Amino acid sequence: MRRLLAALAIACVAVLPIRAQAAPQHTVRIDAAAKATPFPHFWEQMFGSGRAALSLREDYRDDLRAVKRVADFRYVRFHGLLDDENGVYTEDEHGEPVYNFTMVDRIYDGLLRNGVRPVVEIGFMPKKLAANPDALHAFWYKPNVSPPKDYGRWDGLMRALAQHLVQRYGIDEVSTWYFEVWNEPNIDFWGGVPRQASYFELYDHTARALKSVSTRLRVGGPATAAASWVGDFLAHAARNRVPVDFVSSHGYADDTVENLFHSDKPVPEDERVCRAIGKVRGEIAASPLPHLPLFWTEWNVPGRDRLRDTTYVGPALANTVRQCDGLVDMMSFWTFSDVFEENGPSREPFNGQFGLRASGGIDKPSYYDFALLHQLGDERLANPSSDVIVTRRKDGSLAIAAWNLVDPGQRGAPRTLRLEFANLPADAEVTVQRVDDSHGNVLPVYARMGSPRYPTMAQVAEMNAATALPPPARERLDRGGLTLVLEPDALVLVTVTGR
């Protein structure tokens, strides 16, 4: 707690005004009539979350609705659908399989009622079906990571699950979902030996069983950590004619270069995710199945020093969007909420968890960062800047994200950014919104409250009200340009109309 208070004190100091003339200037020239390319919002279509059973909680669903309001995401992915707490599989006194999909229905009904569809992550192993009932992962909720004791029974469970989902929701609905086989089988989430070959066996059985119910069901993998196994997986699937509808893998900004690239050549943390995605995209293109979509079903910014609770997330997110555009079909930020119990129930807000909302429903800076980037257009105008994304909306207006990313551990300095426009009126109307130390940043507000470990509902409401972004500031271009001063780790959204 002392470390957190010290960090918050530093954050409070950082909001003091800084003279604009002290900041170095960078000029970006933008032609409003330039040719554009499609810019699908691949970074906000899918989010990860805590395990399946948590989705039954009201605080989880509150957070889901809140994030959907600012990002309008379509899919959510979580572990643990088949865990024993959901009661999906057991056996009777004669050792015969017994299925129970009551909790599955409650989980998926809740998602669908809130306008979100599932990525059905197939895992983990029900104890009664496990070859090793004691193969428990170290997570607080102790999922079983064993292979099945009997693949005939595993196939039966997969068919029964798919049949039930199709019967309940209809094939037209379920065919819009994605079925992802397991989670990170290349590390300690899978106990098969040898790991890769035994996972391929699991994948083969699962994919074929699901497709036996309907070929319209979409199944994929290998859902690996650190961008691994994709080339081998696709070669195996093609060689054995195993169905694959999409490729998925994971990579985080603080994954090691050795794990991601099997190299000791330095790669900056803010480039690792998209370089890993580019590597995997190349492996898909070189495979016998070169046109498969790629889903990056887990990623986030570095986790040390509680960075995920800070304004650092905004520019890191925007920079990742800039780099990954055109390489990936969907990215799943892990996670949308701190309703998350891999290490047990939350002990306090702002302990560096993954989500956009802290425990109790407190909006972090990342919540507002996603809200700003959601307003970008669906066409992108090329520009060479490494800290600007220029887009055009359907109504012809421009939406521009600009940021000042400071590497973790560095102090950084303010930057002056000059946007100069062509093919717009010299005094066109402009709006400006920002997330920085003094906009959308809850940490100083929390510190002024005395950093309560268990904030009351009234305190949560006060924090969210204090940090809610105000209406966009309205300005006009000055002789065709706009000058912005960006604090360290600021994210700014500028919109420009033709009026």
DAHUNOR-V593512 format. One record per pair of residues at least 24 apart in sequence whose C-alpha atoms are under 8 Angstrom apart, sorted by the first residue. I is the first residue (numbers start at 1). J is the second residue. D is the distance in Angstrom with one decimal. If there is no record, write none. Layout:
i->I j->J d->D
i->I j->J d->D
This chain:
i->5 j->447 d->6.9
i->5 j->451 d->7.6
i->8 j->443 d->6.2
i->8 j->444 d->6.1
i->8 j->447 d->6.3
i->9 j->444 d->7.5
i->9 j->447 d->7.6
i->11 j->437 d->7.0
i->11 j->443 d->7.6
i->11 j->444 d->6.7
i->12 j->437 d->7.6
i->12 j->444 d->5.5
i->14 j->437 d->6.7
i->15 j->437 d->5.3
i->15 j->438 d->5.7
i->18 j->414 d->7.6
i->20 j->414 d->7.8
i->20 j->416 d->6.9
i->20 j->485 d->6.1
i->22 j->414 d->7.9
i->23 j->413 d->7.2
i->23 j->414 d->5.3
i->23 j->415 d->4.8
i->23 j->416 d->5.4
i->23 j->485 d->7.5
i->24 j->414 d->7.6
i->24 j->415 d->5.4
i->24 j->416 d->5.7
i->25 j->415 d->6.2
i->25 j->416 d->4.4
i->25 j->417 d->5.5
i->25 j->418 d->7.0
i->26 j->415 d->7.6
i->26 j->416 d->6.2
i->26 j->417 d->4.9
i->26 j->418 d->6.1
i->27 j->417 d->5.9
i->27 j->418 d->4.6
i->27 j->419 d->6.0
i->27 j->420 d->7.3
i->28 j->383 d->8.0
i->28 j->385 d->7.0
i->28 j->417 d->7.5
i->28 j->418 d->6.2
i->28 j->419 d->5.0
i->28 j->420 d->6.2
i->29 j->383 d->7.9
i->29 j->419 d->6.0
i->29 j->420 d->4.8
i->29 j->421 d->5.9
i->29 j->422 d->7.7
i->30 j->383 d->7.5
i->30 j->390 d->7.9
i->30 j->419 d->7.2
i->30 j->420 d->6.1
i->30 j->421 d->4.8
i->30 j->422 d->6.2
i->31 j->421 d->5.8
i->31 j->422 d->4.7
i->31 j->423 d->6.2
i->32 j->398 d->7.3
i->32 j->421 d->6.8
i->32 j->422 d->6.1
i->32 j->423 d->5.6
i->32 j->424 d->6.6
i->33 j->422 d->7.8
i->33 j->423 d->6.2
i->34 j->381 d->6.6
i->35 j->381 d->6.6
i->36 j->379 d->5.7
i->36 j->380 d->5.3
i->36 j->381 d->4.7
i->36 j->382 d->7.1
i->36 j->392 d->7.9
i->37 j->379 d->5.4
i->37 j->380 d->5.3
i->37 j->381 d->6.7
i->38 j->378 d->6.0
i->38 j->379 d->4.6
i->38 j->380 d->6.2
i->39 j->325 d->7.5
i->39 j->377 d->7.3
i->39 j->378 d->4.6
i->39 j->379 d->4.7
i->39 j->380 d->5.5
i->39 j->391 d->7.9
i->40 j->378 d->5.7
i->40 j->379 d->7.7
i->41 j->374 d->7.7
i->41 j->378 d->7.3
i->42 j->325 d->8.0
i->42 j->328 d->7.3
i->42 j->329 d->5.9
i->42 j->330 d->4.5
i->42 j->331 d->6.0
i->43 j->321 d->6.7
i->43 j->330 d->6.1
i->43 j->331 d->4.9
i->43 j->332 d->6.8
i->43 j->333 d->7.5
i->44 j->71 d->6.0
i->44 j->72 d->7.5
i->44 j->73 d->5.7
i->44 j->330 d->7.8
i->44 j->331 d->7.1
i->44 j->332 d->7.3
i->44 j->333 d->7.8
i->44 j->370 d->7.8
i->44 j->374 d->7.6
i->45 j->71 d->7.9
i->45 j->72 d->7.4
i->45 j->73 d->4.5
i->45 j->74 d->5.3
i->45 j->75 d->6.3
i->45 j->330 d->6.4
i->45 j->331 d->7.3
i->45 j->332 d->7.4
i->46 j->73 d->5.7
i->46 j->74 d->6.0
i->46 j->75 d->4.5
i->46 j->76 d->5.5
i->46 j->77 d->7.5
i->46 j->297 d->7.9
i->46 j->330 d->6.8
i->46 j->331 d->6.4
i->46 j->332 d->4.7
i->46 j->333 d->7.2
i->47 j->73 d->7.3
i->47 j->75 d->6.5
i->47 j->76 d->5.0
i->47 j->77 d->6.4
i->47 j->297 d->7.9
i->47 j->331 d->7.8
i->47 j->332 d->4.5
i->47 j->333 d->5.1
i->47 j->334 d->6.2
i->47 j->335 d->5.9
i->47 j->336 d->5.9
i->48 j->76 d->5.5
i->48 j->77 d->4.7
i->48 j->78 d->5.9
i->48 j->297 d->7.4
i->48 j->298 d->6.9
i->48 j->332 d->5.9
i->48 j->333 d->6.0
i->48 j->334 d->4.6
i->48 j->335 d->4.5
i->48 j->336 d->6.3
i->49 j->76 d->7.0
i->49 j->77 d->6.3
i->49 j->78 d->5.3
i->49 j->334 d->6.5
i->49 j->335 d->4.8
i->49 j->336 d->6.0
i->49 j->337 d->6.5
i->49 j->339 d->7.8
i->49 j->340 d->7.0
i->50 j->78 d->5.9
i->50 j->79 d->7.1
i->50 j->335 d->7.5
i->50 j->337 d->7.8
i->50 j->338 d->7.8
i->50 j->339 d->6.3
i->50 j->340 d->4.4
i->50 j->341 d->6.6
i->50 j->342 d->7.7
i->51 j->78 d->5.1
i->51 j->79 d->4.7
i->51 j->80 d->5.4
i->51 j->81 d->7.5
i->51 j->340 d->7.3
i->51 j->341 d->7.8
i->52 j->78 d->5.7
i->52 j->79 d->6.0
i->52 j->80 d->5.5
i->52 j->81 d->5.3
i->52 j->107 d->7.0
i->53 j->80 d->7.6
i->53 j->81 d->7.5
i->53 j->85 d->7.5
i->53 j->86 d->6.9
i->53 j->107 d->7.2
i->54 j->339 d->7.3
i->54 j->340 d->7.6
i->55 j->107 d->6.2
i->55 j->110 d->7.6
i->55 j->111 d->7.9
i->56 j->106 d->7.2
i->56 j->107 d->6.1
i->56 j->110 d->7.3
i->59 j->339 d->7.3
i->59 j->360 d->7.2
i->59 j->361 d->7.1
i->60 j->337 d->7.1
i->60 j->339 d->5.9
i->61 j->110 d->8.0
i->62 j->361 d->7.5
i->63 j->336 d->7.5
i->63 j->337 d->6.2
i->63 j->357 d->6.8
i->63 j->361 d->6.3
i->64 j->114 d->7.9
i->64 j->336 d->7.2
i->64 j->337 d->7.5
i->65 j->114 d->6.8
i->67 j->336 d->6.9
i->67 j->356 d->7.7
i->67 j->367 d->7.2
i->70 j->367 d->7.8
i->70 j->368 d->7.8
i->70 j->370 d->6.7
i->70 j->371 d->4.7
i->70 j->374 d->6.9
i->71 j->370 d->6.2
i->71 j->371 d->6.1
i->71 j->374 d->5.7
i->73 j->116 d->7.0
i->74 j->115 d->7.1
i->74 j->116 d->4.9
i->74 j->117 d->6.0
i->75 j->116 d->5.4
i->75 j->117 d->4.7
i->75 j->118 d->5.4
i->75 j->119 d->6.3
i->76 j->116 d->6.8
i->76 j->117 d->6.4
i->76 j->118 d->5.2
i->76 j->119 d->5.9
i->77 j->118 d->6.1
i->77 j->119 d->4.9
i->77 j->120 d->6.8
i->77 j->121 d->6.8
i->77 j->297 d->7.7
i->78 j->119 d->7.6
i->78 j->120 d->7.8
i->78 j->121 d->6.6
i->79 j->121 d->6.2
i->79 j->122 d->7.9
i->79 j->123 d->6.6
i->79 j->124 d->7.3
i->79 j->183 d->7.5
i->80 j->121 d->7.8
i->80 j->122 d->7.9
i->80 j->123 d->5.5
i->80 j->124 d->5.4
i->80 j->143 d->7.2
i->81 j->120 d->7.9
i->81 j->121 d->7.1
i->81 j->122 d->6.9
i->81 j->123 d->6.1
i->81 j->124 d->7.0
i->82 j->122 d->7.2
i->82 j->123 d->5.4
i->82 j->124 d->5.5
i->82 j->125 d->6.3
i->82 j->126 d->6.1
i->83 j->123 d->7.2
i->83 j->124 d->5.6
i->83 j->125 d->6.3
i->83 j->126 d->5.5
i->83 j->143 d->6.4
i->83 j->144 d->7.6
i->84 j->126 d->5.5
i->84 j->127 d->6.8
i->88 j->126 d->7.7
i->89 j->126 d->6.2
i->89 j->128 d->7.3
i->89 j->129 d->7.7
i->89 j->157 d->7.7
i->90 j->126 d->7.5
i->90 j->127 d->7.9
i->90 j->128 d->5.7
i->90 j->129 d->7.6
i->91 j->128 d->6.8
i->97 j->153 d->7.5
i->99 j->157 d->7.6
i->99 j->160 d->7.9
i->101 j->161 d->7.7
i->101 j->164 d->7.8
i->117 j->177 d->6.5
i->118 j->177 d->6.1
i->118 j->178 d->7.2
i->119 j->177 d->6.0
i->119 j->178 d->4.8
i->119 j->179 d->5.9
i->119 j->180 d->6.9
i->120 j->177 d->7.3
i->120 j->178 d->6.0
i->120 j->179 d->4.6
i->120 j->180 d->6.0
i->121 j->179 d->6.0
i->121 j->180 d->4.7
i->121 j->181 d->6.0
i->121 j->182 d->5.9
i->121 j->183 d->7.3
i->122 j->179 d->7.0
i->122 j->180 d->6.0
i->122 j->181 d->4.9
i->122 j->182 d->5.0
i->122 j->183 d->7.9
i->123 j->181 d->7.4
i->123 j->182 d->5.1
i->123 j->183 d->7.2
i->124 j->182 d->7.0
i->129 j->153 d->7.7
i->129 j->154 d->7.5
i->135 j->191 d->7.1
i->137 j->188 d->7.2
i->137 j->189 d->6.7
i->139 j->342 d->5.0
i->139 j->343 d->6.0
i->140 j->341 d->6.9
i->140 j->342 d->5.4
i->140 j->343 d->5.1
i->140 j->344 d->5.3
i->141 j->341 d->7.6
i->141 j->342 d->6.8
i->141 j->344 d->7.5
i->145 j->188 d->7.8
i->145 j->189 d->5.5
i->145 j->190 d->4.9
i->145 j->191 d->5.5
i->146 j->190 d->6.3
i->146 j->191 d->4.9
i->146 j->192 d->6.4
i->147 j->190 d->7.5
i->147 j->191 d->6.5
i->147 j->192 d->5.7
i->147 j->198 d->8.0
i->147 j->202 d->7.6
i->151 j->205 d->7.4
i->154 j->205 d->8.0
i->154 j->206 d->7.9
i->155 j->205 d->6.3
i->155 j->206 d->6.6
i->155 j->209 d->5.6
i->156 j->209 d->7.7
i->158 j->206 d->6.5
i->158 j->209 d->6.0
i->158 j->210 d->6.2
i->159 j->209 d->5.5
i->159 j->210 d->5.8
i->159 j->212 d->7.4
i->159 j->213 d->6.4
i->162 j->210 d->6.2
i->162 j->213 d->6.6
i->163 j->213 d->6.3
i->171 j->216 d->7.8
i->174 j->217 d->7.0
i->175 j->216 d->5.5
i->175 j->217 d->4.9
i->175 j->218 d->6.6
i->176 j->217 d->7.9
i->176 j->218 d->7.8
i->177 j->217 d->7.5
i->177 j->218 d->6.9
i->178 j->217 d->7.4
i->178 j->218 d->5.2
i->178 j->219 d->6.0
i->178 j->220 d->7.7
i->179 j->217 d->7.6
i->179 j->218 d->5.9
i->179 j->219 d->4.6
i->179 j->220 d->6.4
i->180 j->219 d->5.8
i->180 j->220 d->5.1
i->180 j->221 d->5.6
i->180 j->222 d->7.7
i->180 j->223 d->7.1
i->180 j->248 d->7.8
i->181 j->206 d->7.2
i->181 j->207 d->8.0
i->181 j->219 d->7.4
i->181 j->220 d->6.4
i->181 j->221 d->5.6
i->181 j->222 d->6.8
i->181 j->223 d->7.1
i->182 j->221 d->7.8
i->182 j->222 d->7.7
i->182 j->223 d->6.7
i->183 j->222 d->7.9
i->183 j->223 d->5.4
i->183 j->224 d->6.6
i->184 j->222 d->7.6
i->184 j->223 d->5.4
i->184 j->224 d->4.0
i->184 j->225 d->5.0
i->185 j->222 d->7.6
i->185 j->223 d->7.3
i->185 j->224 d->6.0
i->185 j->225 d->7.7
i->186 j->224 d->6.0
i->186 j->225 d->6.7
i->186 j->228 d->7.5
i->186 j->229 d->7.9
i->187 j->225 d->7.2
i->196 j->229 d->8.0
i->200 j->233 d->7.4
i->200 j->236 d->7.8
i->204 j->242 d->6.1
i->207 j->242 d->7.2
i->207 j->243 d->6.3
i->207 j->244 d->7.6
i->208 j->242 d->7.1
i->208 j->243 d->7.1
i->211 j->243 d->8.0
i->218 j->244 d->7.7
i->218 j->245 d->5.6
i->218 j->246 d->7.7
i->219 j->243 d->7.4
i->219 j->244 d->5.9
i->219 j->245 d->5.4
i->219 j->246 d->6.8
i->220 j->244 d->5.1
i->220 j->245 d->5.5
i->220 j->246 d->4.9
i->220 j->247 d->5.6
i->220 j->248 d->6.9
i->221 j->246 d->6.9
i->221 j->247 d->5.2
i->221 j->248 d->5.1
i->221 j->249 d->7.3
i->222 j->247 d->6.7
i->222 j->248 d->5.9
i->222 j->249 d->6.5
i->223 j->247 d->7.7
i->223 j->248 d->4.9
i->223 j->249 d->4.4
i->223 j->250 d->6.7
i->223 j->297 d->7.4
i->224 j->248 d->7.3
i->224 j->249 d->4.8
i->224 j->250 d->5.9
i->225 j->249 d->6.3
i->225 j->250 d->4.9
i->225 j->251 d->6.3
i->226 j->250 d->5.5
i->226 j->251 d->4.7
i->226 j->252 d->7.5
i->226 j->255 d->6.9
i->226 j->259 d->6.0
i->226 j->260 d->5.0
i->226 j->276 d->7.9
i->227 j->251 d->6.0
i->227 j->260 d->5.9
i->227 j->276 d->6.2
i->227 j->277 d->7.4
i->227 j->280 d->6.6
i->228 j->260 d->7.4
i->230 j->280 d->6.8
i->230 j->283 d->6.9
i->230 j->284 d->7.5
i->231 j->283 d->5.6
i->231 j->284 d->6.9
i->231 j->287 d->6.7
i->234 j->284 d->7.6
i->234 j->287 d->6.4
i->234 j->288 d->7.1
i->234 j->289 d->6.9
i->235 j->287 d->6.6
i->235 j->288 d->6.7
i->238 j->288 d->6.3
i->238 j->289 d->7.2
i->245 j->292 d->6.5
i->245 j->293 d->7.6
i->246 j->292 d->5.4
i->246 j->293 d->5.1
i->246 j->294 d->6.0
i->246 j->295 d->7.3
i->247 j->292 d->6.6
i->247 j->293 d->6.2
i->247 j->294 d->4.9
i->247 j->295 d->6.2
i->248 j->294 d->5.8
i->248 j->295 d->4.8
i->248 j->296 d->5.6
i->248 j->297 d->6.2
i->249 j->295 d->6.9
i->249 j->296 d->5.3
i->249 j->297 d->6.1
i->249 j->298 d->7.4
i->250 j->296 d->5.5
i->250 j->297 d->5.9
i->250 j->298 d->4.9
i->250 j->299 d->6.2
i->251 j->276 d->7.0
i->251 j->296 d->7.6
i->251 j->298 d->6.5
i->251 j->299 d->5.5
i->252 j->298 d->7.5
i->252 j->299 d->4.8
i->252 j->300 d->5.4
i->252 j->301 d->6.5
i->252 j->302 d->7.2
i->253 j->299 d->7.4
i->253 j->300 d->6.4
i->253 j->301 d->5.2
i->253 j->302 d->5.4
i->254 j->301 d->7.0
i->254 j->302 d->4.9
i->254 j->303 d->7.3
i->269 j->302 d->7.8
i->270 j->301 d->8.0
i->270 j->316 d->6.7
i->270 j->319 d->7.6
i->270 j->320 d->7.3
i->270 j->407 d->7.9
i->271 j->320 d->7.5
i->271 j->323 d->7.8
i->273 j->299 d->7.5
i->273 j->320 d->7.4
i->274 j->320 d->6.7
i->274 j->323 d->6.1
i->274 j->324 d->5.2
i->274 j->327 d->8.0
i->277 j->324 d->7.5
i->277 j->327 d->6.7
i->277 j->328 d->7.0
i->278 j->324 d->7.9
i->278 j->327 d->6.1
i->281 j->327 d->6.6
i->281 j->328 d->7.6
i->293 j->328 d->7.5
i->293 j->329 d->6.1
i->294 j->328 d->5.4
i->294 j->329 d->5.5
i->294 j->330 d->7.0
i->295 j->328 d->6.4
i->295 j->329 d->5.8
i->295 j->330 d->4.9
i->295 j->331 d->5.9
i->295 j->332 d->7.7
i->296 j->328 d->7.3
i->296 j->330 d->6.2
i->296 j->331 d->4.6
i->296 j->332 d->6.0
i->297 j->330 d->7.8
i->297 j->331 d->5.9
i->297 j->332 d->4.7
i->297 j->333 d->7.5
i->297 j->334 d->8.0
i->298 j->331 d->7.2
i->298 j->332 d->5.3
i->298 j->333 d->5.9
i->298 j->334 d->5.4
i->299 j->331 d->7.5
i->299 j->332 d->6.5
i->299 j->333 d->5.3
i->299 j->334 d->5.6
i->300 j->333 d->5.9
i->300 j->334 d->6.0
i->300 j->354 d->7.3
i->303 j->352 d->6.5
i->303 j->353 d->7.8
i->303 j->354 d->7.9
i->304 j->352 d->7.5
i->305 j->352 d->7.3
i->306 j->350 d->7.3
i->306 j->351 d->6.2
i->306 j->352 d->4.0
i->306 j->353 d->7.6
i->307 j->352 d->6.5
i->308 j->352 d->5.5
i->308 j->353 d->6.6
i->308 j->354 d->6.2
i->308 j->355 d->7.7
i->308 j->366 d->7.7
i->309 j->350 d->5.9
i->309 j->351 d->7.7
i->309 j->352 d->5.7
i->309 j->353 d->7.4
i->309 j->364 d->6.1
i->309 j->365 d->7.0
i->309 j->366 d->7.4
i->310 j->364 d->7.4
i->310 j->365 d->6.1
i->310 j->366 d->7.5
i->310 j->441 d->7.4
i->310 j->443 d->7.6
i->311 j->365 d->5.5
i->311 j->366 d->7.0
i->311 j->435 d->7.2
i->311 j->436 d->5.9
i->311 j->437 d->6.8
i->311 j->441 d->6.8
i->311 j->489 d->5.8
i->311 j->490 d->6.9
i->312 j->405 d->7.2
i->312 j->406 d->7.5
i->312 j->489 d->5.1
i->312 j->490 d->7.7
i->313 j->365 d->7.5
i->313 j->366 d->5.8
i->313 j->369 d->7.6
i->313 j->489 d->8.0
i->314 j->365 d->7.4
i->314 j->366 d->6.0
i->314 j->369 d->5.1
i->314 j->370 d->7.7
i->314 j->403 d->7.9
i->314 j->435 d->7.6
i->314 j->489 d->7.2
i->314 j->490 d->7.1
i->314 j->491 d->5.7
i->315 j->403 d->5.3
i->315 j->404 d->6.4
i->315 j->405 d->5.2
i->315 j->489 d->6.0
i->315 j->490 d->6.5
i->315 j->491 d->5.6
i->316 j->405 d->6.5
i->318 j->373 d->7.5
i->318 j->401 d->7.5
i->318 j->403 d->7.6
i->318 j->491 d->8.0
i->319 j->386 d->7.6
i->319 j->387 d->6.7
i->322 j->386 d->7.9
i->322 j->388 d->8.0
i->322 j->389 d->6.6
i->347 j->453 d->7.5
i->348 j->453 d->5.0
i->348 j->454 d->6.4
i->349 j->453 d->6.8
i->349 j->454 d->7.8
i->360 j->455 d->7.6
i->360 j->457 d->7.7
i->360 j->460 d->7.0
i->361 j->460 d->7.1
i->362 j->460 d->5.9
i->362 j->461 d->8.0
i->362 j->463 d->7.1
i->362 j->464 d->6.3
i->363 j->442 d->7.3
i->363 j->464 d->6.1
i->363 j->467 d->8.0
i->364 j->440 d->7.5
i->364 j->441 d->6.7
i->364 j->442 d->6.2
i->365 j->435 d->6.9
i->365 j->436 d->8.0
i->365 j->440 d->5.4
i->365 j->441 d->5.1
i->365 j->442 d->6.9
i->368 j->435 d->6.9
i->368 j->440 d->6.3
i->368 j->469 d->7.5
i->369 j->435 d->6.6
i->369 j->491 d->7.2
i->372 j->433 d->7.6
i->372 j->434 d->7.9
i->372 j->492 d->7.7
i->372 j->493 d->6.2
i->373 j->401 d->7.1
i->373 j->493 d->7.5
i->375 j->399 d->7.1
i->376 j->400 d->6.9
i->376 j->401 d->7.6
i->396 j->497 d->7.4
i->396 j->498 d->7.8
i->397 j->495 d->6.9
i->397 j->496 d->5.7
i->397 j->497 d->4.6
i->397 j->498 d->6.7
i->398 j->494 d->8.0
i->398 j->495 d->5.4
i->398 j->496 d->5.1
i->398 j->497 d->6.5
i->399 j->493 d->6.9
i->399 j->494 d->5.7
i->399 j->495 d->4.4
i->399 j->496 d->6.6
i->400 j->493 d->5.6
i->400 j->494 d->5.0
i->400 j->495 d->6.2
i->401 j->491 d->7.1
i->401 j->492 d->5.7
i->401 j->493 d->4.7
i->401 j->494 d->6.4
i->402 j->491 d->5.9
i->402 j->492 d->5.2
i->402 j->493 d->6.5
i->402 j->494 d->8.0
i->403 j->486 d->6.9
i->403 j->489 d->6.9
i->403 j->490 d->5.5
i->403 j->491 d->4.5
i->403 j->492 d->6.1
i->404 j->486 d->6.1
i->404 j->487 d->6.8
i->404 j->488 d->5.5
i->404 j->489 d->5.1
i->404 j->490 d->5.5
i->404 j->491 d->6.9
i->405 j->488 d->6.5
i->405 j->489 d->4.9
i->405 j->490 d->7.3
i->406 j->488 d->6.1
i->406 j->489 d->5.8
i->411 j->488 d->7.9
i->412 j->488 d->5.7
i->413 j->487 d->6.8
i->413 j->488 d->5.6
i->414 j->485 d->6.7
i->414 j->486 d->5.5
i->414 j->487 d->4.5
i->414 j->488 d->5.5
i->415 j->485 d->5.7
i->415 j->486 d->5.2
i->415 j->487 d->6.6
i->415 j->488 d->7.7
i->416 j->483 d->6.9
i->416 j->484 d->5.6
i->416 j->485 d->4.4
i->416 j->486 d->6.2
i->417 j->483 d->5.7
i->417 j->484 d->5.1
i->417 j->485 d->6.2
i->417 j->486 d->7.4
i->418 j->481 d->6.9
i->418 j->482 d->5.7
i->418 j->483 d->4.4
i->418 j->484 d->6.3
i->419 j->481 d->5.4
i->419 j->482 d->5.2
i->419 j->483 d->6.3
i->420 j->480 d->5.9
i->420 j->481 d->4.3
i->420 j->482 d->6.6
i->421 j->480 d->5.5
i->421 j->481 d->6.0
i->422 j->480 d->7.2
i->424 j->480 d->7.3
i->424 j->498 d->5.8
i->425 j->480 d->6.8
i->425 j->498 d->6.5
i->425 j->499 d->6.9
i->426 j->477 d->6.0
i->426 j->478 d->6.6
i->426 j->479 d->4.9
i->426 j->480 d->3.9
i->426 j->481 d->7.4
i->427 j->476 d->5.3
i->427 j->477 d->4.5
i->427 j->478 d->5.9
i->427 j->479 d->6.4
i->427 j->480 d->6.2
i->428 j->476 d->5.4
i->428 j->477 d->5.4
i->428 j->480 d->7.6
i->428 j->496 d->6.8
i->428 j->497 d->6.3
i->428 j->498 d->5.8
i->428 j->499 d->5.1
i->429 j->474 d->7.3
i->429 j->475 d->6.0
i->429 j->476 d->4.5
i->429 j->477 d->6.5
i->429 j->496 d->5.9
i->429 j->497 d->5.7
i->429 j->498 d->7.2
i->429 j->499 d->5.9
i->430 j->474 d->5.8
i->430 j->475 d->5.0
i->430 j->476 d->5.2
i->430 j->477 d->6.7
i->430 j->494 d->6.9
i->430 j->495 d->5.6
i->430 j->496 d->4.6
i->430 j->497 d->6.7
i->431 j->472 d->5.5
i->431 j->473 d->5.3
i->431 j->474 d->4.6
i->431 j->475 d->6.0
i->431 j->494 d->5.7
i->431 j->495 d->5.2
i->431 j->496 d->6.7
i->432 j->472 d->5.3
i->432 j->473 d->5.1
i->432 j->474 d->6.7
i->432 j->475 d->7.8
i->432 j->492 d->7.0
i->432 j->493 d->5.8
i->432 j->494 d->4.7
i->432 j->495 d->6.7
i->433 j->469 d->7.8
i->433 j->471 d->7.8
i->433 j->472 d->5.2
i->433 j->473 d->6.6
i->433 j->492 d->5.7
i->433 j->493 d->5.2
i->433 j->494 d->6.7
i->434 j->490 d->7.0
i->434 j->491 d->5.6
i->434 j->492 d->4.2
i->434 j->493 d->6.2
i->435 j->490 d->5.8
i->435 j->491 d->5.3
i->435 j->492 d->6.5
i->436 j->487 d->6.8
i->436 j->488 d->7.8
i->436 j->489 d->6.5
i->436 j->490 d->4.4
i->436 j->491 d->6.5
i->437 j->487 d->7.7
i->437 j->490 d->7.5
i->439 j->467 d->6.5
i->439 j->469 d->6.7
i->440 j->467 d->4.5
i->440 j->468 d->6.0
i->440 j->469 d->5.9
i->441 j->467 d->6.1
i->442 j->466 d->7.8
i->442 j->467 d->5.9
